[in-house]
């Protein structure tokens, strides 16, 4: 359920280990480029070659393919989008990834992640932008050479919290190539905000509910009432409401062991 801005600020500033402090929108200015933290391009092991995960056009974007990681959560966030992603590599040469207008400025910037929806394709893009800014993401550096299309990728934003990230929805707009001025911009389609989760193991059921610490617990709702296989995608349309933090609980029944697995997420909701 939604939280006021004051609670958002205290939640993300709590403790000395908090990496991101949010400022009230009123009276704040845009964050300068010198203040924006840069992603760590050395944290993943790249594959050999030009398409390996590495620093790209500027110091605030890493992109490419990496070696398979070891171990992961039962449910992995793969997109958090307002609208959809739509582009054609023959007509567009870049994507604009923008943060929601209601998000308070983040002093160390908003982190952006792009991943492939296939769980056996280890591609990732990491970048950092001002909380009120946007990312210019070239298509011709990795996406087009690797044959990755609009239906193959998911994008989400996130802020570092005291113990876990706060996921932030983003919108994605394609920019026509200068070589084809007749091409139409492929804007993010108007639509609800959707959270995408990928099952990383076989599950028999997946349920979810919003959590409001100030009120009674909500009833569990079915997100996937039947079997889900590793790599399957689950989509949750975030219930509409005022802008603010929303805590979500997920419970998944592991098919192999009968064990219930939990995943708690905190997300930023953009008002309609």
C-alpha positions as a LaTeX table, in Angstrom:
\begin{tabular}{lrrr}
\hline
Residue & $x$ (\AA) & $y$ (\AA) & $z$ (\AA) \\
\hline
Unk1 & 0.00 & 0.00 & 0.00 \\
Unk2 & 1.20 & 3.57 & $-0.56$ \\
Unk3 & 3.45 & 5.42 & 1.83 \\
Unk4 & 3.87 & 9.21 & 2.16 \\
Unk5 & 7.02 & 10.85 & 0.80 \\
Unk6 & 8.30 & 11.45 & 4.32 \\
Unk7 & 8.22 & 7.73 & 5.03 \\
Unk8 & 9.98 & 7.03 & 1.72 \\
Unk9 & 12.78 & 9.38 & 2.71 \\
Unk10 & 13.22 & 7.86 & 6.16 \\
Unk11 & 13.06 & 4.32 & 4.77 \\
Unk12 & 15.85 & 4.88 & 2.26 \\
Unk13 & 18.06 & 6.93 & 4.59 \\
Unk14 & 17.86 & 4.49 & 7.51 \\
Unk15 & 21.27 & 3.37 & 8.76 \\
Unk16 & 24.78 & 4.35 & 7.75 \\
Unk17 & 24.78 & 1.79 & 4.94 \\
Unk18 & 22.04 & 3.56 & 2.95 \\
Unk19 & 23.46 & 4.44 & $-0.45$ \\
Unk20 & 20.64 & 6.57 & $-1.78$ \\
Unk21 & 18.98 & 9.53 & $-0.10$ \\
Unk22 & 15.81 & 10.93 & $-1.61$ \\
Unk23 & 15.01 & 14.64 & $-1.56$ \\
Unk24 & 11.56 & 16.18 & $-1.50$ \\
Unk25 & 10.54 & 17.35 & $-4.96$ \\
Unk26 & 9.76 & 20.84 & $-3.81$ \\
Unk27 & 12.80 & 23.07 & $-3.74$ \\
Unk28 & 15.29 & 20.53 & $-5.11$ \\
Unk29 & 17.40 & 20.92 & $-8.22$ \\
Unk30 & 18.51 & 18.43 & $-10.82$ \\
Unk31 & 21.44 & 16.21 & $-9.85$ \\
Unk32 & 24.67 & 17.06 & $-11.61$ \\
Unk33 & 26.53 & 14.48 & $-13.66$ \\
Unk34 & 29.43 & 14.56 & $-11.18$ \\
Unk35 & 27.15 & 13.32 & $-8.38$ \\
Unk36 & 25.81 & 10.28 & $-10.23$ \\
Unk37 & 27.31 & 6.97 & $-9.15$ \\
Unk38 & 28.62 & 4.72 & $-11.92$ \\
Unk39 & 27.78 & 1.01 & $-12.31$ \\
Unk40 & 30.49 & $-1.53$ & $-11.58$ \\
Unk41 & 31.36 & $-3.09$ & $-14.93$ \\
Unk42 & 33.74 & $-5.56$ & $-13.27$ \\
Unk43 & 31.09 & $-7.29$ & $-11.15$ \\
Unk44 & 30.14 & $-9.79$ & $-13.88$ \\
Unk45 & 32.45 & $-12.13$ & $-15.81$ \\
Unk46 & 32.14 & $-11.19$ & $-19.51$ \\
Unk47 & 32.25 & $-13.63$ & $-22.38$ \\
Unk48 & 35.23 & $-13.14$ & $-24.72$ \\
Unk49 & 34.84 & $-10.78$ & $-27.66$ \\
Unk50 & 33.29 & $-7.46$ & $-28.57$ \\
Unk51 & 29.85 & $-8.38$ & $-27.18$ \\
Unk52 & 31.14 & $-9.25$ & $-23.70$ \\
Unk53 & 29.80 & $-7.29$ & $-20.73$ \\
Unk54 & 31.91 & $-4.12$ & $-20.53$ \\
Unk55 & 31.89 & $-0.35$ & $-20.16$ \\
Unk56 & 30.39 & 1.18 & $-23.27$ \\
Unk57 & 30.00 & 4.70 & $-24.68$ \\
Unk58 & 30.26 & 6.47 & $-21.36$ \\
Unk59 & 31.29 & 5.62 & $-17.83$ \\
Unk60 & 27.67 & 5.24 & $-16.70$ \\
Unk61 & 26.68 & 2.29 & $-18.90$ \\
Unk62 & 27.83 & $-1.36$ & $-18.92$ \\
Unk63 & 26.39 & $-3.76$ & $-21.47$ \\
Unk64 & 26.95 & $-7.18$ & $-22.99$ \\
Unk65 & 26.93 & $-10.92$ & $-22.41$ \\
Unk66 & 28.37 & $-12.59$ & $-19.34$ \\
Unk67 & 29.10 & $-16.07$ & $-18.06$ \\
Unk68 & 26.31 & $-17.97$ & $-16.32$ \\
Unk69 & 25.88 & $-16.95$ & $-12.66$ \\
Unk70 & 25.74 & $-19.47$ & $-9.82$ \\
Unk71 & 22.54 & $-19.56$ & $-7.77$ \\
Unk72 & 19.63 & $-17.12$ & $-7.83$ \\
Unk73 & 16.24 & $-16.46$ & $-6.23$ \\
Unk74 & 13.19 & $-18.54$ & $-7.15$ \\
Unk75 & 11.56 & $-15.43$ & $-8.67$ \\
Unk76 & 13.69 & $-12.85$ & $-10.45$ \\
Unk77 & 12.55 & $-9.37$ & $-11.52$ \\
Unk78 & 13.04 & $-8.95$ & $-15.27$ \\
Unk79 & 10.95 & $-5.87$ & $-16.06$ \\
Unk80 & 8.99 & $-3.08$ & $-14.41$ \\
Unk81 & 7.46 & $-1.01$ & $-17.18$ \\
Unk82 & 4.81 & 1.58 & $-17.83$ \\
Unk83 & 3.62 & 0.62 & $-21.31$ \\
Unk84 & 5.58 & $-1.74$ & $-23.56$ \\
Unk85 & 8.92 & $-1.83$ & $-25.39$ \\
Unk86 & 8.70 & $-1.42$ & $-29.17$ \\
Unk87 & 11.53 & $-0.84$ & $-31.65$ \\
Unk88 & 12.85 & $-1.99$ & $-35.02$ \\
Unk89 & 16.63 & $-2.19$ & $-35.46$ \\
Unk90 & 16.22 & $-1.21$ & $-39.13$ \\
Unk91 & 14.33 & 1.99 & $-38.32$ \\
Unk92 & 15.57 & 3.02 & $-34.87$ \\
Unk93 & 19.05 & 3.50 & $-33.51$ \\
Unk94 & 18.41 & 4.24 & $-29.86$ \\
Unk95 & 16.08 & 3.88 & $-26.91$ \\
Unk96 & 15.18 & 6.50 & $-24.32$ \\
Unk97 & 14.59 & 5.03 & $-20.86$ \\
Unk98 & 12.87 & 7.53 & $-18.54$ \\
Unk99 & 11.99 & 7.50 & $-14.84$ \\
Unk100 & 8.46 & 8.26 & $-13.59$ \\
Unk101 & 7.75 & 11.95 & $-13.10$ \\
Unk102 & 6.57 & 11.41 & $-9.51$ \\
Unk103 & 9.90 & 9.99 & $-8.30$ \\
Unk104 & 11.78 & 12.27 & $-5.89$ \\
Unk105 & 15.33 & 13.16 & $-6.93$ \\
Unk106 & 17.92 & 10.56 & $-5.93$ \\
Unk107 & 21.27 & 12.01 & $-4.95$ \\
Unk108 & 23.23 & 9.09 & $-6.40$ \\
Unk109 & 20.91 & 8.55 & $-9.34$ \\
Unk110 & 18.45 & 5.92 & $-10.49$ \\
Unk111 & 19.96 & 2.61 & $-11.58$ \\
Unk112 & 18.60 & 1.12 & $-14.83$ \\
Unk113 & 18.87 & $-2.56$ & $-15.73$ \\
Unk114 & 18.07 & $-4.29$ & $-19.02$ \\
Unk115 & 17.98 & $-8.10$ & $-19.25$ \\
Unk116 & 16.93 & $-10.73$ & $-21.74$ \\
Unk117 & 13.66 & $-12.49$ & $-20.98$ \\
Unk118 & 15.15 & $-15.89$ & $-21.85$ \\
Unk119 & 16.68 & $-17.41$ & $-18.73$ \\
Unk120 & 19.39 & $-19.13$ & $-20.78$ \\
Unk121 & 20.68 & $-15.95$ & $-22.45$ \\
Unk122 & 23.02 & $-14.11$ & $-20.12$ \\
Unk123 & 22.84 & $-10.51$ & $-21.31$ \\
Unk124 & 22.61 & $-7.40$ & $-19.16$ \\
Unk125 & 22.75 & $-3.63$ & $-19.43$ \\
Unk126 & 23.41 & $-1.48$ & $-16.35$ \\
Unk127 & 23.35 & 2.31 & $-16.25$ \\
Unk128 & 22.74 & 5.20 & $-13.88$ \\
Unk129 & 20.73 & 8.36 & $-14.60$ \\
Unk130 & 19.58 & 11.35 & $-12.57$ \\
Unk131 & 16.29 & 10.64 & $-10.81$ \\
Unk132 & 14.56 & 13.16 & $-13.09$ \\
Unk133 & 16.56 & 12.29 & $-16.20$ \\
Unk134 & 16.67 & 9.70 & $-18.98$ \\
Unk135 & 19.08 & 7.19 & $-20.50$ \\
Unk136 & 20.05 & 7.27 & $-24.20$ \\
Unk137 & 20.65 & 3.58 & $-25.00$ \\
Unk138 & 22.15 & 2.85 & $-28.46$ \\
Unk139 & 20.73 & $-0.19$ & $-30.26$ \\
Unk140 & 23.70 & $-0.76$ & $-32.58$ \\
Unk141 & 26.31 & $-1.51$ & $-29.88$ \\
Unk142 & 25.06 & $-4.88$ & $-28.58$ \\
Unk143 & 21.31 & $-5.36$ & $-29.15$ \\
Unk144 & 21.27 & $-5.26$ & $-32.96$ \\
Unk145 & 24.56 & $-7.19$ & $-33.49$ \\
Unk146 & 23.32 & $-9.91$ & $-31.13$ \\
Unk147 & 19.88 & $-10.09$ & $-32.75$ \\
Unk148 & 18.05 & $-9.03$ & $-29.58$ \\
Unk149 & 14.66 & $-7.49$ & $-30.41$ \\
Unk150 & 12.00 & $-5.60$ & $-28.50$ \\
Unk151 & 10.20 & $-8.78$ & $-27.44$ \\
Unk152 & 13.43 & $-10.26$ & $-26.06$ \\
Unk153 & 14.26 & $-7.71$ & $-23.37$ \\
Unk154 & 12.92 & $-6.33$ & $-20.12$ \\
Unk155 & 13.92 & $-3.09$ & $-18.38$ \\
Unk156 & 13.47 & $-1.81$ & $-14.84$ \\
Unk157 & 14.80 & 0.87 & $-12.52$ \\
Unk158 & 15.95 & 0.49 & $-8.95$ \\
Unk159 & 17.20 & 2.47 & $-5.96$ \\
Unk160 & 19.46 & 1.08 & $-3.26$ \\
Unk161 & 17.63 & 0.66 & 0.02 \\
Unk162 & 18.89 & $-0.22$ & 3.52 \\
Unk163 & 18.56 & $-3.98$ & 2.99 \\
Unk164 & 17.03 & $-4.51$ & $-0.46$ \\
Unk165 & 16.42 & $-2.50$ & $-3.63$ \\
Unk166 & 13.35 & $-0.39$ & $-4.32$ \\
Unk167 & 12.14 & $-1.23$ & $-7.84$ \\
Unk168 & 11.04 & 1.69 & $-9.99$ \\
Unk169 & 8.95 & 1.51 & $-13.21$ \\
Unk170 & 10.40 & 3.09 & $-16.35$ \\
Unk171 & 9.10 & 3.92 & $-19.81$ \\
Unk172 & 10.98 & 3.11 & $-23.02$ \\
Unk173 & 10.75 & 5.10 & $-26.27$ \\
Unk174 & 12.56 & 4.29 & $-29.51$ \\
Unk175 & 14.31 & 7.05 & $-31.49$ \\
Unk176 & 14.25 & 6.95 & $-35.33$ \\
Unk177 & 17.60 & 6.61 & $-37.08$ \\
Unk178 & 18.96 & 9.75 & $-38.73$ \\
Unk179 & 19.43 & 7.75 & $-41.93$ \\
Unk180 & 15.67 & 7.19 & $-42.17$ \\
Unk181 & 13.90 & 10.47 & $-41.33$ \\
Unk182 & 10.55 & 8.99 & $-42.44$ \\
Unk183 & 10.59 & 6.45 & $-39.60$ \\
Unk184 & 8.03 & 7.08 & $-36.88$ \\
Unk185 & 9.09 & 7.26 & $-33.23$ \\
Unk186 & 8.08 & 4.07 & $-31.43$ \\
Unk187 & 6.75 & 5.42 & $-28.16$ \\
Unk188 & 5.97 & 3.33 & $-25.15$ \\
Unk189 & 2.34 & 2.35 & $-25.54$ \\
Unk190 & $-0.03$ & 3.87 & $-23.00$ \\
Unk191 & $-1.02$ & 1.21 & $-20.55$ \\
Unk192 & $-0.77$ & $-0.07$ & $-17.01$ \\
Unk193 & 2.41 & $-0.50$ & $-15.04$ \\
Unk194 & 3.49 & $-4.13$ & $-15.14$ \\
Unk195 & 5.98 & $-6.03$ & $-13.01$ \\
Unk196 & 7.59 & $-9.02$ & $-14.72$ \\
Unk197 & 8.96 & $-11.98$ & $-12.76$ \\
Unk198 & 10.82 & $-14.98$ & $-14.14$ \\
Unk199 & 10.64 & $-18.38$ & $-12.44$ \\
Unk200 & 14.15 & $-19.72$ & $-11.89$ \\
Unk201 & 12.98 & $-23.19$ & $-10.83$ \\
Unk202 & 9.86 & $-25.32$ & $-11.34$ \\
Unk203 & 7.00 & $-24.08$ & $-9.16$ \\
Unk204 & 3.52 & $-25.48$ & $-8.51$ \\
Unk205 & 1.85 & $-22.24$ & $-7.42$ \\
Unk206 & 2.74 & $-18.58$ & $-7.11$ \\
Unk207 & 0.66 & $-16.23$ & $-4.93$ \\
Unk208 & 1.04 & $-12.58$ & $-3.98$ \\
Unk209 & $-0.44$ & $-9.83$ & $-1.83$ \\
Unk210 & 0.27 & $-6.18$ & $-0.98$ \\
Unk211 & 1.56 & $-5.61$ & 2.53 \\
Unk212 & 0.58 & $-2.62$ & 4.65 \\
Unk213 & 2.31 & $-2.57$ & 8.04 \\
Unk214 & $-0.31$ & $-0.16$ & 9.37 \\
Unk215 & $-3.32$ & $-2.32$ & 8.55 \\
Unk216 & $-4.57$ & $-5.93$ & 8.37 \\
Unk217 & $-2.92$ & $-8.35$ & 5.97 \\
Unk218 & $-4.55$ & $-8.71$ & 2.57 \\
Unk219 & $-5.72$ & $-12.06$ & 1.24 \\
Unk220 & $-3.32$ & $-14.01$ & $-0.97$ \\
Unk221 & $-4.14$ & $-13.82$ & $-4.69$ \\
Unk222 & $-3.11$ & $-16.33$ & $-7.34$ \\
Unk223 & $-0.46$ & $-15.12$ & $-9.77$ \\
Unk224 & 0.13 & $-18.57$ & $-11.22$ \\
Unk225 & $-2.41$ & $-21.16$ & $-9.97$ \\
Unk226 & $-0.86$ & $-23.99$ & $-12.01$ \\
Unk227 & 2.64 & $-25.33$ & $-12.60$ \\
Unk228 & 5.33 & $-22.89$ & $-13.70$ \\
Unk229 & 8.53 & $-24.12$ & $-15.32$ \\
Unk230 & 12.01 & $-22.62$ & $-15.03$ \\
Unk231 & 12.20 & $-19.67$ & $-17.41$ \\
Unk232 & 8.46 & $-18.97$ & $-17.50$ \\
Unk233 & 7.44 & $-15.33$ & $-17.18$ \\
Unk234 & 4.78 & $-14.03$ & $-14.80$ \\
Unk235 & 3.21 & $-10.59$ & $-15.20$ \\
Unk236 & 1.57 & $-8.60$ & $-12.42$ \\
Unk237 & $-0.27$ & $-5.38$ & $-13.23$ \\
Unk238 & 0.28 & $-3.10$ & $-10.29$ \\
Unk239 & $-3.05$ & $-1.98$ & $-8.78$ \\
Unk240 & $-3.67$ & 1.74 & $-9.43$ \\
Unk241 & $-3.28$ & 4.19 & $-6.58$ \\
Unk242 & $-1.41$ & 7.30 & $-5.45$ \\
Unk243 & 2.31 & 7.64 & $-6.08$ \\
Unk244 & 4.46 & 6.13 & $-3.35$ \\
Unk245 & 6.03 & 2.96 & $-2.02$ \\
Unk246 & 4.15 & $-0.33$ & $-2.17$ \\
Unk247 & 5.37 & $-3.48$ & $-0.40$ \\
Unk248 & 4.58 & $-6.77$ & $-2.15$ \\
Unk249 & 4.84 & $-10.33$ & $-0.83$ \\
Unk250 & 5.21 & $-13.37$ & $-3.08$ \\
Unk251 & 4.99 & $-17.03$ & $-2.02$ \\
Unk252 & 5.90 & $-19.82$ & $-4.42$ \\
Unk253 & 5.57 & $-23.58$ & $-3.91$ \\
Unk254 & 8.69 & $-25.40$ & $-5.14$ \\
Unk255 & 7.61 & $-28.46$ & $-7.11$ \\
Unk256 & 10.62 & $-30.63$ & $-6.23$ \\
Unk257 & 10.47 & $-30.26$ & $-2.45$ \\
Unk258 & 7.01 & $-28.93$ & $-1.53$ \\
Unk259 & 8.74 & $-26.00$ & 0.18 \\
Unk260 & 7.13 & $-22.55$ & 0.17 \\
Unk261 & 9.59 & $-19.89$ & $-0.97$ \\
Unk262 & 9.14 & $-16.21$ & $-0.12$ \\
Unk263 & 10.16 & $-13.10$ & $-2.04$ \\
Unk264 & 9.38 & $-9.63$ & $-0.68$ \\
Unk265 & 9.65 & $-6.61$ & $-2.96$ \\
Unk266 & 9.30 & $-2.89$ & $-2.42$ \\
Unk267 & 8.25 & $-0.97$ & $-5.51$ \\
Unk268 & 7.52 & 2.64 & $-6.43$ \\
Unk269 & 4.01 & 3.18 & $-7.81$ \\
Unk270 & 3.34 & 5.96 & $-10.28$ \\
Unk271 & $-0.16$ & 7.44 & $-10.00$ \\
Unk272 & $-2.24$ & 7.22 & $-13.22$ \\
\hline
\end{tabular}
